[in-house]
Amino acid sequence: MQKTINILNKRAKFEYEILDKYTAGIVLTGTEIKSIRLGKANIAESFCEFQGHELFVINSQIEEYAYSKHFNHKAKTERKLLLNKKELKSLLKDVQNKGLTIIPLRLFLNDKGRAKLDIALARGKKNYDKRETIKDRDNKRDLDRLKKSY
């Protein structure tokens, strides 16, 4: 029985306007995947950056594996993302020309037990857009309360 791992970046949809989504693999060591399977990871402050023609996730935190002594990993390192060459070229062109950013949305394990990262091409929201999001969320909550009472 495998426990489902679904680590979310909750602030991403509030802070950014999502334009396009991709699913990428991650290059991990043995102790990193073991920590992810225990649910000891955080992608809240992380972002993706190109180094050459390769895409890396920066600032993602995967806690050290508690049962390892000598061959443990560092908690915050940059980890390489695995995408098709066509997807990498498209993302690189969009980031350079349009001033967009790449953010991770969700870290999960697929059916084969491999760690995958949902990333998104995004544009930062302005303050008035964030206020609109809060207003819409509050209105939806009020409507749901009214529906529930009837």
C-alpha positions in Angstrom: 0.0 0.0 0.0 1.6 3.3 -1.1 0.6 6.5 0.5 -0.1 9.3 -2.0 2.2 12.2 -1.8 0.9 15.5 -2.9 2.9 18.6 -1.8 1.3 21.8 -3.0 2.5 25.4 -3.4 -0.6 27.1 -2.1 0.6 30.7 -2.6 1.4 30.2 -6.3 -2.2 30.6 -7.6 -2.6 33.7 -5.4 0.7 35.4 -6.3 0.8 34.5 -10.0 -1.4 34.2 -13.0 -0.9 30.7 -14.5 -0.5 30.7 -18.2 0.8 27.2 -19.1 1.5 24.0 -17.1 4.1 21.2 -17.6 5.0 18.1 -15.7 8.7 17.5 -15.2 10.8 14.8 -13.6 13.4 15.6 -11.0 16.9 14.3 -10.7 17.2 13.0 -7.0 19.5 11.0 -4.9 18.4 8.0 -2.8 17.9 9.8 0.5 16.0 12.7 -1.2 13.3 10.3 -2.7 13.0 8.6 0.7 12.3 11.9 2.4 9.8 12.8 -0.3 8.0 9.5 0.3 7.7 10.5 4.0 6.2 13.8 3.0 9.1 15.9 4.2 9.4 18.4 1.4 8.5 22.1 0.9 8.2 24.0 -2.4 6.5 27.1 -1.1 9.5 29.5 -1.7 11.0 27.8 -4.7 11.2 28.9 -8.4 12.7 27.5 -11.6 15.7 29.0 -13.4 17.7 28.2 -16.5 21.4 27.5 -16.3 22.6 27.2 -19.9 20.0 25.1 -21.6 19.0 23.1 -18.5 16.2 23.9 -16.1 16.8 23.8 -12.3 14.4 24.2 -9.4 16.0 26.6 -6.8 15.1 26.9 -3.1 13.1 23.7 -2.8 13.6 22.1 0.6 13.7 18.4 1.1 14.6 17.6 4.7 17.4 15.2 5.4 16.5 11.6 5.7 16.5 10.7 9.5 17.7 7.1 9.1 20.8 7.9 7.0 24.1 8.9 8.6 26.9 9.2 6.1 25.3 9.6 2.6 22.7 12.2 3.4 21.9 15.1 1.1 21.7 18.9 1.7 18.3 20.2 2.4 18.3 23.2 0.0 20.1 22.6 -3.2 19.3 23.2 -6.8 17.8 20.1 -8.5 17.7 19.5 -12.2 14.3 19.1 -13.9 13.8 16.7 -16.8 11.7 18.0 -19.7 11.7 17.4 -23.5 14.0 19.4 -25.6 11.1 21.1 -27.4 9.4 22.1 -24.0 12.7 23.5 -22.7 13.2 25.6 -25.8 9.7 26.9 -25.6 10.0 27.8 -21.9 13.4 29.4 -22.4 12.1 31.6 -25.2 9.0 32.7 -23.2 11.1 33.5 -20.1 13.6 35.6 -22.0 11.3 37.4 -24.4 8.1 38.0 -22.4 9.5 38.4 -18.9 7.6 35.5 -17.4 8.7 33.2 -14.7 8.5 29.5 -14.0 7.1 28.3 -10.6 6.5 24.9 -9.2 2.9 24.1 -8.3 2.9 20.5 -7.0 5.3 17.8 -6.1 3.9 14.3 -6.3 4.7 10.6 -6.9 3.3 9.0 -10.1 2.0 5.5 -10.4 5.6 4.0 -10.8 6.7 5.8 -7.6 8.8 8.4 -9.3 8.8 12.0 -8.1 7.3 14.5 -10.5 7.0 18.3 -10.3 4.1 20.2 -11.9 5.6 23.6 -13.0 3.8 26.5 -14.6 4.7 29.4 -16.8 3.3 32.4 -14.9 3.1 36.2 -14.7 3.1 38.0 -11.4 -0.2 39.5 -10.3 -0.6 43.2 -9.3 -2.1 44.2 -5.9 -5.5 45.0 -7.4 -5.6 41.5 -9.0 -4.9 39.9 -5.6 -7.7 42.0 -4.0 -10.1 40.8 -6.8 -9.1 37.2 -6.0 -9.8 37.7 -2.3 -13.1 39.3 -3.1 -14.2 36.5 -5.4 -13.2 33.9 -2.8 -15.2 35.6 0.0 -18.3 35.9 -2.3 -18.1 32.2 -3.2 -17.8 31.3 0.5 -20.9 33.4 1.3 -22.9 31.9 -1.5 -22.0 28.4 -0.3 -23.1 29.3 3.2 -26.5 30.5 1.9 -26.9 27.4 -0.2 -26.2 25.2 2.7 -28.7 26.9 4.9 -31.6 26.3 2.5 
